[in-house]
Amino acid sequence: MNGKYSEQEISNINEIEQQLNRDSQYITIAIGNSRILRFLTERKIEEVEKTYNGQAIKKIRFIVADPNEENKSEKYFDVGKRSARLIIAKLKEGFNLLKIERIVSGKETLYIPTQISIN
């Protein structure tokens, strides 16, 4: 955030953002940002149909938890097939804790997974 806000104002804004994230059943990642997610591979990975701009689009739904959240509740993480293939490749390698970065180019969104090593 910029210098226009006091520390208290920034804290208030961050607090409501965290509350909104806790209340949602979906994981969201802002453009150019990343989040660390634990993929719950014991849960079903499935194809779902969603509507964007009036068109039916198929997405792959993963069940994940954010290890940085207090309650670590299960949430949906829906991605396109290209991103799903990248994530599945990491899961097949045995990694279920992944840093997911959101990259956008034009109308295309890609989620890039990077394994997180636990020492």
N, C-alpha and C positions, 0 to 999 in steps of 0.2 A: 504494500500500500504506500501511498505517497505521504509527504510530510504535512498534509492539510489536516490530519486527524491526530488527536491526542492519543496517548497510550490507552486510556480508558475507552475511548471511542473504538479503537482498533480491537480491543478486547471484547467489547459488546458485539461488534460485527462478526468476529471470529466465533463467538459463543453461539449466535443465532445460526451461523453457517453450520456449525457442528450439530446443532439440534436438528436442523433440516436434513442433514445427512443421516442422522440416527433414525429419524422418523420415516425415511424412504425405504421401500423394499428393494430398490435398485441401486447399484453402484454407478456413480457418474464420475467421469474424469474430464476436467476442463482441457480445452485445446492446448497442446504444448506441455501439459503437466503429466505427472505420473503418480501412481499409488501402488503400494505393496498389498497384494491380495493372496490369501490362502485359498487354493482351489480344492473344494471338498469332493475329491474324486470318488468317494463312496456314494455320492448322490448322483442321480441321473443327469446326464448331459443330453439335451434334447433340442430339436429344431422347433422354433415357434414362428408364428406369422404375426407380423406387426404392420400397422398402417402408417406410412409416412407420405405426406402431401397427397393423400387420397389413393395411394398405390399400396397394394399388399406386397410386403417384402419379407423374405425368410431370413431369420437370424438364428444363431446357435446360442442357447442359454446354458450358462455355467452357474452353479451354485458356489458362492464364495463367501469368505469372511475377511474382514479387515482386521489384521492383528493389532493395529494401532487404536482401534475403537475399544472403549471400556467393555461394552456388552458382547462384542464379537459375534453379533447375531448373523444368521445366514441371510444372504441377499442374492438377488439375480444380477448377473452380468451378461448382457446380450451383445453379441458381436456378429459382424459379417463373416462369411465363410473364409475369406482370406486370413483374417485375424484369427479365426478359430483354428485353422490349420497350423499357424505359428504357435499358438498356445498348446495345442494337442501334442505337437512335436516336443515341447518342453516337458509336458506331463509324461510322455512315453520315456523320456530320459530319466524320469524319477523325481523331477522337481515339481512340487505343488505350491511352493511359496515363490511367487513371481512378482517382479516389479513390472507394471504395465504402463507403458507410455503411449499417450494418444497423439498421433500425427495426422494432420489434415492437409490434403492437397486438392484444391478445387472442391468437388463434391465428394471426394473419397476420404473416408476415415479409416485409419489403420491403427490397431493396437499392437504395439511391439512388446513382446515378453522378454524379460531377462531374468535368469535364475538368481535366486538369493541364496548364498551359502550360509549355513548355520554353523558357527564355530563352537 
